[in-house]
């Protein structure tokens, strides 16, 4: 998993980088096929904003969160991403293929 962290109007300190990497381990535990993660942290007056784009096999997921505290914004961002990654994983596992490789559909 490639992790790119950038800051707009903000210096990405080692403490912030460590917090982000430790939180993104949660997503990596739930879904191994995460290829690339791009995180943008920014400050606009009193609003701290965190954005992330995750490239998963077959799909790109974008999430953004803002709060007064940057660490809270990062935590909310990871929670939203985790929900979307789990939803994507469930959709992938719900697909059924028969032995010919064609997409099988259950008709009730």
Buried (B, 14 or more C-beta within 10 A) or exposed (E): BEBEBEBEEBEEEEEBBEBBBEBBEEBBEEBEBBEEBBBBBBEEEEEBBBBBBBBBEEEEBEBBBBBEEBBBBBBBBBBBBBEBBEEBBEEBEEEEEEEEEEEEEEEE
